[in-house]
Amino acid sequence: MGRLFAVEIVYRGIFQKTLAKNISRAIVLAAHQEGKPGISFGRYGDSPERNGVPAKNFAIVATDDQTLEEGMAKYEPKEVDISIAVDDTLCKGVESWAWYGLQPINRLLKPGGTLIVTSREEPEALIEMCHRKEYPYQLAIVKGIPSFSGLWVYKEDHSDVRILGAIAKVLPELFSLESVQKAIRAEWKDELKATSAARSYERITTVTVPPNQGNPEEPFKFELPKWSEMREGVTIPAIPRGHAMENTATQQVGGWQPERNPTFKKFSTRTMRPVVDFDTCIKCTLCWLQCPDSCFDVTPDGLYDANMQACCGCGVCEAVCPVQKCVTMVNETQFRDNDSQWEMWNKDKEGYKKWLLEKIEHGPGPQRSHGFRYRGQYEEQVPEMLEIAREG
């Protein structure tokens, strides 16, 4: 048997589908330039995709046909040489349609394998978000904002070829830069994209992440019932209605906190999250009424606290709020937990105000897209991405 290479591309469903497809296909085309057979495919378990929900594409390449057949016999790779996260917020962990519970972004990486992330953050910030592994792995950052090249809108921003150039540098056994450029010229017929791949190849560097670095928390998980434990008939247990909330500082009881699904969470779909200025809230109810996922809890004092386990980061609450900067969408990379903002404000109002202003000041950039507000939003990001491709 020869050598089998496996690469996974983790992306946000719908928003980055075309981008992931282009990367996985081009990996195989570049390998073909060196006589290596391969196959590119999306995981069936991620279909149908949903907006923002993590999904995967795979590229499997081998040194000979027999080894490739052996690799293709598996539903999906059990370990990979490279994991690619085309959005840095995926480093916090992902929950897909194809598995149950939160999975680390680096879960499938072989010892010494490489995690390639599209981000403008420094390695230290991304390492802090990634869950720890039992053995060292490599981290490489392709500088840039997330590319939302989805089903309906495709941005020609060179994110795809820049990632291909990075792959050639971190795993030269898979293919060379020359093979990547040949594949780009044949597929896209664009010399500038071939140049972008070369620049990425020259600029990319890796850092070693030892076992003692990263998020030490155990990812959320649960066990599905076995067939012998399922009840007779077709039944779906209802979620309880909910209960009143308690203000732990004053013991005041009131408001309403709905119960939510105890197993399936939504926070891994989020690239932004709302932060709320409770001091300026006028209790108009609009965020609570318009939230598509009913993620706002009604507090005993009539305020509205976004439940960060249930929030998918769509930005509707910010859009409907009539008070300027009462609800602000902030880059998800600025946060390390899903704790209640209302409880934080309740315990220390001055401290919360300082925290709030800090998040708003440092959190929004780079600009994140949280919904299809207008087509031009995607097109306007292209010049910035091309500038990054040229200048780094």
DRENPAVEX-729229 format. One record per residue (C-alpha): residue number from 1; residue in three letters; x, y, z. Coordinates in steps of 0.02 Angstrom, whole numbers. Example, Ala and Ser with C-alpha at 12.3 -4.5 7.8 and 13.67 -1.06 7.14 Angstrom:
{1,ala,{615,-225,390}},
{2,ser,{684,-53,357}},
% end
This chain:
{1,met,{0,0,0}},
{2,gly,{57,176,-38}},
{3,arg,{31,341,52}},
{4,leu,{-144,409,83}},
{5,phe,{-171,596,111}},
{6,ala,{-331,668,187}},
{7,val,{-384,850,199}},
{8,glu,{-545,915,277}},
{9,ile,{-620,1086,244}},
{10,val,{-735,1144,383}},
{11,tyr,{-851,1283,328}},
{12,arg,{-1015,1369,371}},
{13,gly,{-1160,1288,280}},
{14,ile,{-1231,1384,132}},
{15,phe,{-1125,1540,169}},
{16,gln,{-961,1457,118}},
{17,lys,{-1017,1307,17}},
{18,thr,{-943,1362,-150}},
{19,leu,{-779,1411,-67}},
{20,ala,{-759,1240,16}},
{21,lys,{-806,1149,-144}},
{22,asn,{-677,1247,-245}},
{23,ile,{-539,1211,-119}},
{24,ser,{-571,1024,-106}},
{25,arg,{-587,1005,-295}},
{26,ala,{-427,1104,-327}},
{27,ile,{-330,997,-203}},
{28,val,{-369,844,-309}},
{29,leu,{-330,935,-472}},
{30,ala,{-161,991,-404}},
{31,ala,{-122,813,-351}},
{32,his,{-170,752,-525}},
{33,gln,{-31,862,-594}},
{34,glu,{91,746,-505}},
{35,gly,{5,585,-557}},
{36,lys,{-81,557,-390}},
{37,pro,{-263,498,-398}},
{38,gly,{-390,578,-284}},
{39,ile,{-572,616,-248}},
{40,ser,{-663,768,-180}},
{41,phe,{-832,754,-94}},
{42,gly,{-950,837,28}},
{43,arg,{-1010,740,177}},
{44,tyr,{-1185,670,153}},
{45,gly,{-1228,696,336}},
{46,asp,{-1215,884,313}},
{47,ser,{-1354,888,183}},
{48,pro,{-1469,981,180}},
{49,glu,{-1359,1121,243}},
{50,arg,{-1421,1264,350}},
{51,asn,{-1362,1444,362}},
{52,gly,{-1205,1452,466}},
{53,val,{-1213,1272,530}},
{54,pro,{-1039,1192,514}},
{55,ala,{-1016,1069,371}},
{56,lys,{-871,979,290}},
{57,asn,{-791,940,123}},
{58,phe,{-651,812,104}},
{59,ala,{-510,786,-20}},
{60,ile,{-432,612,-21}},
{61,val,{-272,587,-120}},
{62,ala,{-158,435,-136}},
{63,thr,{3,386,-219}},
{64,asp,{-84,244,-313}},
{65,asp,{-258,184,-361}},
{66,gln,{-264,39,-238}},
{67,thr,{-224,150,-90}},
{68,leu,{-356,274,-146}},
{69,glu,{-487,136,-155}},
{70,glu,{-443,85,22}},
{71,gly,{-467,265,80}},
{72,met,{-631,285,-15}},
{73,ala,{-703,130,69}},
{74,lys,{-725,232,228}},
{75,tyr,{-876,345,253}},
{76,glu,{-757,485,296}},
{77,pro,{-575,495,355}},
{78,lys,{-543,449,536}},
{79,glu,{-390,560,537}},
{80,val,{-324,696,422}},
{81,asp,{-158,775,378}},
{82,ile,{-234,948,365}},
{83,ser,{-391,1029,437}},
{84,ile,{-444,1192,356}},
{85,ala,{-558,1314,447}},
{86,val,{-616,1449,328}},
{87,asp,{-689,1550,473}},
{88,asp,{-586,1573,632}},
{89,thr,{-739,1565,746}},
{90,leu,{-748,1380,700}},
{91,cys,{-593,1358,811}},
{92,lys,{-710,1360,961}},
{93,gly,{-782,1193,908}},
{94,val,{-918,1140,787}},
{95,glu,{-1081,1048,796}},
{96,ser,{-1140,982,628}},
{97,trp,{-1291,890,563}},
{98,ala,{-1178,739,547}},
{99,trp,{-1134,713,730}},
{100,tyr,{-1201,749,904}},
{101,gly,{-1121,871,1024}},
{102,leu,{-977,992,1004}},
{103,gln,{-820,929,917}},
{104,pro,{-649,1015,924}},
{105,ile,{-592,1091,760}},
{106,asn,{-429,993,775}},
{107,arg,{-509,827,822}},
{108,leu,{-460,729,666}},
{109,leu,{-282,798,651}},
{110,lys,{-143,670,650}},
{111,pro,{5,698,768}},
{112,gly,{104,838,688}},
{113,gly,{-39,879,569}},
{114,thr,{-81,1059,522}},
{115,leu,{-232,1165,560}},
{116,ile,{-247,1304,429}},
{117,val,{-360,1448,480}},
{118,thr,{-417,1601,384}},
{119,ser,{-403,1742,512}},
{120,arg,{-331,1910,556}},
{121,glu,{-300,1855,734}},
{122,glu,{-129,1809,802}},
{123,pro,{-88,1625,839}},
{124,glu,{-106,1650,1027}},
{125,ala,{-288,1704,1010}},
{126,leu,{-333,1554,902}},
{127,ile,{-239,1429,1012}},
{128,glu,{-338,1490,1162}},
{129,met,{-501,1449,1071}},
{130,cys,{-449,1277,1006}},
{131,his,{-473,1128,1121}},
{132,arg,{-315,1042,1181}},
{133,lys,{-249,885,1100}},
{134,glu,{-149,744,1178}},
{135,tyr,{-7,773,1056}},
{136,pro,{72,922,966}},
{137,tyr,{3,990,803}},
{138,gln,{43,1137,690}},
{139,leu,{-57,1297,668}},
{140,ala,{-45,1403,510}},
{141,ile,{-142,1565,480}},
{142,val,{-190,1629,308}},
{143,lys,{-218,1814,342}},
{144,gly,{-390,1875,290}},
{145,ile,{-570,1898,341}},
{146,pro,{-691,1752,317}},
{147,ser,{-746,1733,136}},
{148,phe,{-933,1710,118}},
{149,ser,{-932,1630,-54}},
{150,gly,{-1093,1533,-42}},
{151,leu,{-1227,1464,-154}},
{152,trp,{-1299,1626,-221}},
{153,val,{-1153,1748,-213}},
{154,tyr,{-974,1704,-259}},
{155,lys,{-834,1823,-213}},
{156,glu,{-677,1812,-319}},
{157,asp,{-568,1862,-173}},
{158,his,{-427,1732,-191}},
{159,ser,{-463,1647,-24}},
{160,asp,{-468,1479,-112}},
{161,val,{-300,1491,-201}},
{162,arg,{-214,1569,-51}},
{163,ile,{-263,1417,52}},
{164,leu,{-200,1303,-88}},
{165,gly,{-32,1392,-84}},
{166,ala,{-24,1367,105}},
{167,ile,{-59,1180,84}},
{168,ala,{87,1163,-37}},
{169,lys,{202,1241,94}},
{170,val,{146,1142,248}},
{171,leu,{125,973,159}},
{172,pro,{243,968,8}},
{173,glu,{223,778,-2}},
{174,leu,{44,807,-62}},
{175,phe,{89,926,-204}},
{176,ser,{210,1065,-248}},
{177,leu,{177,1249,-278}},
{178,glu,{212,1220,-462}},
{179,ser,{74,1089,-470}},
{180,val,{-46,1206,-380}},
{181,gln,{-11,1345,-505}},
{182,lys,{-35,1227,-652}},
{183,ala,{-203,1173,-582}},
{184,ile,{-255,1354,-553}},
{185,arg,{-209,1405,-731}},
{186,ala,{-304,1257,-802}},
{187,glu,{-459,1277,-692}},
{188,trp,{-475,1466,-674}},
{189,lys,{-366,1529,-818}},
{190,asp,{-311,1672,-707}},
{191,glu,{-126,1713,-687}},
{192,leu,{-162,1833,-543}},
{193,lys,{-236,1690,-442}},
{194,ala,{-81,1586,-476}},
{195,thr,{22,1732,-411}},
{196,ser,{-85,1744,-254}},
{197,ala,{-54,1559,-219}},
{198,ala,{134,1590,-234}},
{199,arg,{128,1739,-116}},
{200,ser,{32,1637,12}},
{201,tyr,{160,1497,-6}},
{202,glu,{301,1620,30}},
{203,arg,{217,1705,178}},
{204,ile,{139,1560,272}},
{205,thr,{223,1506,434}},
{206,thr,{175,1377,564}},
{207,val,{184,1370,753}},
{208,thr,{188,1211,855}},
{209,val,{44,1193,978}},
{210,pro,{98,1080,1123}},
{211,pro,{-26,971,1221}},
{212,asn,{-31,1093,1368}},
{213,gln,{-96,1239,1264}},
{214,gly,{-275,1276,1212}},
{215,asn,{-448,1268,1287}},
{216,pro,{-445,1138,1428}},
{217,glu,{-634,1118,1436}},
{218,glu,{-715,955,1384}},
{219,pro,{-829,989,1234}},
{220,phe,{-1016,972,1259}},
{221,lys,{-1076,796,1215}},
{222,phe,{-1220,678,1242}},
{223,glu,{-1269,500,1202}},
{224,leu,{-1413,457,1087}},
{225,pro,{-1533,322,1151}},
{226,lys,{-1501,145,1091}},
{227,trp,{-1634,60,987}},
{228,ser,{-1676,-51,1136}},
{229,glu,{-1707,104,1243}},
{230,met,{-1828,191,1126}},
{231,arg,{-2013,195,1166}},
{232,glu,{-2145,110,1063}},
{233,gly,{-2233,212,930}},
{234,val,{-2180,371,845}},
{235,thr,{-2167,500,983}},
{236,ile,{-2064,655,1011}},
{237,pro,{-2045,714,1192}},
{238,ala,{-2102,893,1210}},
{239,ile,{-1989,1025,1285}},
{240,pro,{-2059,1092,1451}},
{241,arg,{-2137,1264,1447}},
{242,gly,{-2013,1352,1558}},
{243,his,{-2011,1445,1722}},
{244,ala,{-1993,1614,1805}},
{245,met,{-1819,1685,1834}},
{246,glu,{-1742,1738,1999}},
{247,asn,{-1634,1890,2030}},
{248,thr,{-1501,1814,2142}},
{249,ala,{-1452,1987,2206}},
{250,thr,{-1627,2039,2263}},
{251,gln,{-1719,1871,2266}},
{252,gln,{-1849,1949,2154}},
{253,val,{-1942,1816,2054}},
{254,gly,{-2029,1851,1889}},
{255,gly,{-2008,1862,1702}},
{256,trp,{-1997,1705,1599}},
{257,gln,{-1859,1585,1546}},
{258,pro,{-1918,1457,1418}},
{259,glu,{-1843,1283,1423}},
{260,arg,{-1735,1241,1274}},
{261,asn,{-1678,1083,1189}},
{262,pro,{-1561,997,1314}},
{263,thr,{-1455,915,1180}},
{264,phe,{-1449,1015,1018}},
{265,lys,{-1365,1185,1037}},
{266,lys,{-1351,1327,911}},
{267,phe,{-1202,1428,970}},
{268,ser,{-1078,1346,852}},
{269,thr,{-1166,1429,705}},
{270,arg,{-1121,1601,771}},
{271,thr,{-989,1718,699}},
{272,met,{-1056,1868,797}},
{273,arg,{-1154,1886,958}},
{274,pro,{-1262,2026,1029}},
{275,val,{-1204,2124,1180}},
{276,val,{-1340,2220,1271}},
{277,asp,{-1330,2388,1361}},
{278,phe,{-1462,2356,1494}},
{279,asp,{-1447,2536,1558}},
{280,thr,{-1518,2604,1395}},
{281,cys,{-1648,2468,1363}},
{282,ile,{-1824,2540,1353}},
{283,lys,{-1908,2369,1370}},
{284,cys,{-1995,2385,1202}},
{285,thr,{-2000,2194,1180}},
{286,leu,{-1945,2201,997}},
{287,cys,{-1789,2092,1017}},
{288,trp,{-1890,1963,1114}},
{289,leu,{-2031,1962,986}},
{290,gln,{-1924,1960,829}},
{291,cys,{-1787,1837,879}},
{292,pro,{-1811,1688,761}},
{293,asp,{-1743,1565,890}},
{294,ser,{-1832,1634,1045}},
{295,cys,{-1666,1652,1131}},
{296,phe,{-1710,1800,1242}},
{297,asp,{-1755,1769,1425}},
{298,val,{-1872,1892,1509}},
{299,thr,{-1790,1944,1673}},
{300,pro,{-1884,1984,1835}},
{301,asp,{-1852,2169,1806}},
{302,gly,{-1925,2165,1630}},
{303,leu,{-1762,2166,1533}},
{304,tyr,{-1711,2043,1397}},
{305,asp,{-1559,1931,1413}},
{306,ala,{-1497,1836,1259}},
{307,asn,{-1466,1652,1301}},
{308,met,{-1297,1618,1221}},
{309,gln,{-1327,1431,1214}},
{310,ala,{-1473,1462,1096}},
{311,cys,{-1415,1618,1000}},
{312,cys,{-1358,1587,820}},
{313,gly,{-1294,1764,794}},
{314,cys,{-1414,1815,655}},
{315,gly,{-1416,2000,706}},
{316,val,{-1604,2025,698}},
{317,cys,{-1607,2095,875}},
{318,glu,{-1482,2230,829}},
{319,ala,{-1582,2273,673}},
{320,val,{-1749,2295,762}},
{321,cys,{-1687,2382,920}},
{322,pro,{-1745,2566,915}},
{323,val,{-1610,2626,1037}},
{324,gln,{-1440,2663,962}},
{325,lys,{-1305,2543,1026}},
{326,cys,{-1421,2460,1149}},
{327,val,{-1392,2296,1055}},
{328,thr,{-1227,2281,962}},
{329,met,{-1165,2131,863}},
{330,val,{-984,2093,910}},
{331,asn,{-855,1975,834}},
{332,glu,{-871,1804,917}},
{333,thr,{-682,1787,935}},
{334,gln,{-692,1915,1077}},
{335,phe,{-782,1793,1194}},
{336,arg,{-729,1639,1290}},
{337,asp,{-893,1583,1369}},
{338,asn,{-1083,1584,1348}},
{339,asp,{-1122,1661,1518}},
{340,ser,{-1274,1771,1551}},
{341,gln,{-1243,1955,1518}},
{342,trp,{-1389,2005,1628}},
{343,glu,{-1316,1912,1777}},
{344,met,{-1148,1997,1747}},
{345,trp,{-1234,2167,1741}},
{346,asn,{-1337,2125,1894}},
{347,lys,{-1184,2085,2000}},
{348,asp,{-1074,2231,1946}},
{349,lys,{-1154,2368,1842}},
{350,glu,{-998,2476,1831}},
{351,gly,{-889,2327,1788}},
{352,tyr,{-1014,2271,1656}},
{353,lys,{-1017,2444,1577}},
{354,lys,{-828,2440,1561}},
{355,trp,{-835,2264,1488}},
{356,leu,{-972,2316,1366}},
{357,leu,{-877,2468,1300}},
{358,glu,{-720,2364,1280}},
{359,lys,{-810,2232,1178}},
{360,ile,{-895,2359,1067}},
{361,glu,{-734,2456,1038}},
{362,his,{-623,2306,999}},
{363,gly,{-745,2173,945}},
{364,pro,{-832,2227,783}},
{365,gly,{-680,2220,669}},
{366,pro,{-652,2139,551}},
{367,gln,{-828,2161,487}},
{368,arg,{-934,2004,500}},
{369,ser,{-1083,1958,396}},
{370,his,{-1231,1898,496}},
{371,gly,{-1368,1870,369}},
{372,phe,{-1408,1915,189}},
{373,arg,{-1448,2097,221}},
{374,tyr,{-1403,2152,45}},
{375,arg,{-1303,2080,-98}},
{376,gly,{-1175,2219,-101}},
{377,gln,{-1116,2173,73}},
{378,tyr,{-1018,2029,-3}},
{379,glu,{-957,2122,-156}},
{380,glu,{-891,2265,-49}},
{381,gln,{-776,2147,46}},
{382,val,{-688,2089,-112}},
{383,pro,{-570,2241,-131}},
{384,glu,{-511,2221,49}},
{385,met,{-477,2037,26}},
{386,leu,{-382,2066,-136}},
{387,glu,{-277,2197,-48}},
{388,ile,{-235,2070,88}},
{389,ala,{-188,1945,-47}},
{390,arg,{-69,2070,-126}},
{391,glu,{6,2151,29}},
{392,gly,{-19,2021,167}},
% end
